[in-house]
Amino acid sequence: MGQVSSALTQAQSYTDASAANVQDWAKNYTDRAFNRASKQSASAGAIGTAIGMLALGAQGISYSDKLIMSVANYRGQMAAGFGYNHSFGDGKMSVAVGGAIARGGPAFGVSFGIGLHH
């Protein structure tokens, strides 16, 4: 009986250790996935803020050509924005090109505006 009891104890110890290893691996995998998603979300927030700040930087400048730069931080993630705006037709039309970059990657855009009424 002693050998059977010893074998059962060893098998239980092995199973408990294996289950603990699998549980640790799953927890670490999940933690890494959530951390990566959180950083990507923060990077997108920083890019959105940097692009929004480009619009504010262009406000009130009466020249037909505007070069705008911005820097933003969201949840510890930094982004830099840049843009160029050209107005023509006595300021009734404009073309803008801009973008931002952060650790999560770049974002770019182009816009065209026209004033319909004075």
Contact map, one row per residue, 1 for C-alpha under 8 A:
1111100000000000000000000000000000000000000000000000000000000000000000000000000000000000000000000000000000000000000000
1111110000000000000000000000000000000000000000000000000000000000000000000000000000000000000000000000000000000000000000
1111111000000000000000000000000000000000000000000000000000000000000000000000000000000000000000000000000000000000000000
1111111100000000000000000000000000000000000000000000000000000000000000000000000000000000000000000000000000000000000000
1111111110000000000000000000000000000000000000000000000000000000000000000000000000000000000000000000000000000000000000
0111111111000000000000000000000000000000000000000000000000000000000000000000000000000000000000000000000000000000000000
0011111111100000000000000000000000000000000000000000000000000000000000000000000000000000000000000000000000000000000000
0001111111110000000000000000000000000000000000000000000000000000000000000000000000000000000000000000000000000000000000
0000111111111000000000000000000000000000000000000000000000000000000000000000000000000000000000000000000000000000000000
0000011111111100000000000000000000000000000000000000000000000000000000000000000000000000000000000000000000000000000000
0000001111111110000000000000000000000000000000000000000000000000000000000000000000000000000000000000000000000000000000
0000000111111111000000000000000000000000000000000000000000000000000000000000000000000000000000000000000000000000000000
0000000011111111100000000000000000000000000000000000000000000000000000000000000000000000000000000000000000000000000000
0000000001111111110000000000000000000000000000000000000000000000000000000000000000000000000000000000000000000000000000
0000000000111111111000000000000000000000000000000000000000000000000000000000000000000000000000000000000000000000000000
0000000000011111111100000000000000000000000000000000000000000000000000000000000000000000000000000000000000000000000000
0000000000001111111110000000000000000000000000000000000000000000000000000000000000000000000000000000000000000000000000
0000000000000111111111000000000000000000000000000000000000000000000000000000000000000000000000000000000000000000000000
0000000000000011111111100000000000000000000000000000000000000000000000000000000000000000000000000000000000000000000000
0000000000000001111111110000000000000000000000000000000000000000000000000000000000000000000000000000000000000000000000
0000000000000000111111111000000000000000000000000000000000000000000000000000000000000000000000000000000000000000000000
0000000000000000011111111100000000000000000000000000000000000000000000000000000000000000000000000000000000000000000000
0000000000000000001111111110000000000000000000000000000000000000000000000000000000000000000000000000000000000000000000
0000000000000000000111111111000000000000000000000000000000000000000000000000000000000000000000000000000000000000000000
0000000000000000000011111111100000000000000000000000000000000000000000000000000000000000000000000000000000000000000000
0000000000000000000001111111110000000000000000000000000000000000000000000000000000000000000000000000000000000000000000
0000000000000000000000111111111000000000000000000000000000000000000000000000000000000000000000000000000000000000000000
0000000000000000000000011111111100000000000000000000000000000000000000000000000000000000000000000000000000000000000000
0000000000000000000000001111111110000000000000000000000000000000000000000000000000000000000000000000000000000000000000
0000000000000000000000000111111111000000000000000000000000000000000000000000000000000000000000000000000000000000000000
0000000000000000000000000011111111100000000000000000000000000000000000000000000000000000000000000000000000000000000000
0000000000000000000000000001111111110000000000000000000000000000000000000000000000000000000000000000000000000000000000
0000000000000000000000000000111111111000000000000000000000000000000000000000000000000000000000000000000000000000000000
0000000000000000000000000000011111111100000000000000000000000000000000000000000000000000000000000000000000000000000000
0000000000000000000000000000001111111110000000000000000000000000000000000000000000000000000000000000000000000000000000
0000000000000000000000000000000111111111000000000000000000000000000000000000000000000000000000000000000000000000000000
0000000000000000000000000000000011111111100000000000000000000000000000000000000000000000000000000000000000000000000000
0000000000000000000000000000000001111111110000000000000000000000000000000000000000000000000000000000000000000000000000
0000000000000000000000000000000000111111111000000000000000000000000000000000100000000000000000000000000000000000000000
0000000000000000000000000000000000011111111100000000000000000000000000000000000000000000000000000000000100000000000000
0000000000000000000000000000000000001111111110000000000000000000000000000000000000000000000000000000000000000000000000
0000000000000000000000000000000000000111111111000000000000000000000000000111100000000000000000000000000000000000000000
0000000000000000000000000000000000000011111111100000000000000000000000000100111000000000000000000000011100000000000000
0000000000000000000000000000000000000001111111110000000000000000000000000000000000000000000000000000010100000000000000
0000000000000000000000000000000000000000111111111000000000000000000000000100000000000000000000000000000000000000000000
0000000000000000000000000000000000000000011111111100000000000000000000011100111000000000000000000000010000000000000000
0000000000000000000000000000000000000000001111111110000000000000000000010000001110000000000000000001110000100000000000
0000000000000000000000000000000000000000000111111111000000000000000000000000000000000000000000000000000000000000000000
0000000000000000000000000000000000000000000011111111100000000000000000011100000000000000000000000000000000000000000000
0000000000000000000000000000000000000000000001111111110000000000000001110000001110000000000000000001000000000000000000
0000000000000000000000000000000000000000000000111111111000000000000001000000000011000000000000000111000000000000000000
0000000000000000000000000000000000000000000000011111111100000000000000000000000000000000000000000000000000000000000000
0000000000000000000000000000000000000000000000001111111110000000000001000000000000000000000000000000000000000000000000
0000000000000000000000000000000000000000000000000111111111000000000111000000000011100000000000000000000000000000000000
0000000000000000000000000000000000000000000000000011111111100000000000000000000000000000000000000000000000000000000000
0000000000000000000000000000000000000000000000000001111111100000000000000000000000000000000000000000000000000000000000
0000000000000000000000000000000000000000000000000000111111100000000111000000000000000000000000000000000000000000000000
0000000000000000000000000000000000000000000000000000011111111000011100000000000000000000000000000000000000000000000000
0000000000000000000000000000000000000000000000000000001111111000000000000000000000000000000000000000000000000000000000
0000000000000000000000000000000000000000000000000000000001111100000000000000000000000000000000000000000000000000000000
0000000000000000000000000000000000000000000000000000000001111110010000000000000000000000000000000000000000000000000000
0000000000000000000000000000000000000000000000000000000000011111000000000000000000000000000000000000000000000000000000
0000000000000000000000000000000000000000000000000000000000001111110000000000000000000010000000000000000000000000000000
0000000000000000000000000000000000000000000000000000000000000111110000000000000000001111001000000000000000000000000000
0000000000000000000000000000000000000000000000000000000000000011111000000000000000011110000000000000000000000000000000
0000000000000000000000000000000000000000000000000000000001001011111100000000000000011100000000000000000000000000000000
0000000000000000000000000000000000000000000000000000000001000000111110000000000001111000000000000000000000000000000000
0000000000000000000000000000000000000000000000000000010011000000011111000000000001110000000000000000000000000000000000
0000000000000000000000000000000000000000000000000000010010000000001111100000000111100000000000000000000000000000000000
0000000000000000000000000000000000000000000000000110110010000000000111110000000111000000000000000000000000000000000000
0000000000000000000000000000000000000000000000000100000000000000000011111000011110000000000000000000000000000000000000
0000000000000000000000000000000000000000000001101100000000000000000001111100011110000000000000000000000000000000000000
0000000000000000000000000000000000000000000001001000000000000000000000111111111000000000000000000000000000000000000000
0000000000000000000000000000000000000000011011001000000000000000000000011111110000000000000000000000000000000000000000
0000000000000000000000000000000000000000010000000000000000000000000000001111100000000000000000000000000000000000000000
0000000000000000000000000000000000000000010000000000000000000000000000001111110000000000000000000000000000000000000000
0000000000000000000000000000000000000010011001000000000000000000000000001111111000000000000000000000011000000000000000
0000000000000000000000000000000000000000001001000000000000000000000000111101111100000000000000000000011000000000000000
0000000000000000000000000000000000000000001001100100000000000000000000111000111110000000000000000001111000000000000000
0000000000000000000000000000000000000000000000100100000000000000000011110000011111000000000000000001110000000000000000
0000000000000000000000000000000000000000000000100110010000000000000011110000001111100000000000000111100000000000000000
0000000000000000000000000000000000000000000000000010010000000000001111000000000111110000000000000111000000000000000000
0000000000000000000000000000000000000000000000000000010000000000001110000000000011111000000000011110000000000000000000
0000000000000000000000000000000000000000000000000000000000000000111100000000000001111100000000011100000000000000000000
0000000000000000000000000000000000000000000000000000000000000001111000000000000000111110000001111000000000000000000000
0000000000000000000000000000000000000000000000000000000000000001110000000000000000011111000001110000000000000000000000
0000000000000000000000000000000000000000000000000000000000000011100000000000000000001111111111100000000000000000000000
0000000000000000000000000000000000000000000000000000000000000001000000000000000000000111111111000000000000000000000000
0000000000000000000000000000000000000000000000000000000000000000000000000000000000000011111110000000000000000000000000
0000000000000000000000000000000000000000000000000000000000000000000000000000000000000011111110000000000000000000000000
0000000000000000000000000000000000000000000000000000000000000001000000000000000000000011111111000000000000000000000000
0000000000000000000000000000000000000000000000000000000000000000000000000000000000000011111111000000000000000000011100
0000000000000000000000000000000000000000000000000000000000000000000000000000000000000011111111100000000000000001111000
0000000000000000000000000000000000000000000000000000000000000000000000000000000000001111001111110000000000000001110000
0000000000000000000000000000000000000000000000000000000000000000000000000000000000001110000011111000000000000111100000
0000000000000000000000000000000000000000000000000000000000000000000000000000000000111100000001111100000000000111000000
0000000000000000000000000000000000000000000000000000000000000000000000000000000000111000000000111110000000011110000000
0000000000000000000000000000000000000000000000000010000000000000000000000000000011110000000000011111000000011100000000
0000000000000000000000000000000000000000000000000010000000000000000000000000000011100000000000001111100001111000000000
0000000000000000000000000000000000000000000000100110000000000000000000000000001111000000000000000111110001110000000000
0000000000000000000000000000000000000000000000100000000000000000000000000000001110000000000000000011111111100000000000
0000000000000000000000000000000000000000001101100000000000000000000000000000111100000000000000000001111111000000000000
0000000000000000000000000000000000000000001000000000000000000000000000000000111000000000000000000000111110000000000000
0000000000000000000000000000000000000001001100000000000000000000000000000000000000000000000000000000111111000000000000
0000000000000000000000000000000000000000000000000000000000000000000000000000000000000000000000000000111111100000000000
0000000000000000000000000000000000000000000000000000000000000000000000000000000000000000000000000011110111110000000000
0000000000000000000000000000000000000000000000100000000000000000000000000000000000000000000000000011100011111000000000
0000000000000000000000000000000000000000000000000000000000000000000000000000000000000000000000001111000001111100000000
0000000000000000000000000000000000000000000000000000000000000000000000000000000000000000000000001110000000111110000000
0000000000000000000000000000000000000000000000000000000000000000000000000000000000000000000000111100000000011111000000
0000000000000000000000000000000000000000000000000000000000000000000000000000000000000000000000111000000000001111100000
0000000000000000000000000000000000000000000000000000000000000000000000000000000000000000000011110000000000000111110000
0000000000000000000000000000000000000000000000000000000000000000000000000000000000000000000011100000000000000011111000
0000000000000000000000000000000000000000000000000000000000000000000000000000000000000000000111000000000000000001111100
0000000000000000000000000000000000000000000000000000000000000000000000000000000000000000000110000000000000000000111111
0000000000000000000000000000000000000000000000000000000000000000000000000000000000000000000100000000000000000000011111
0000000000000000000000000000000000000000000000000000000000000000000000000000000000000000000000000000000000000000001111
0000000000000000000000000000000000000000000000000000000000000000000000000000000000000000000000000000000000000000001111
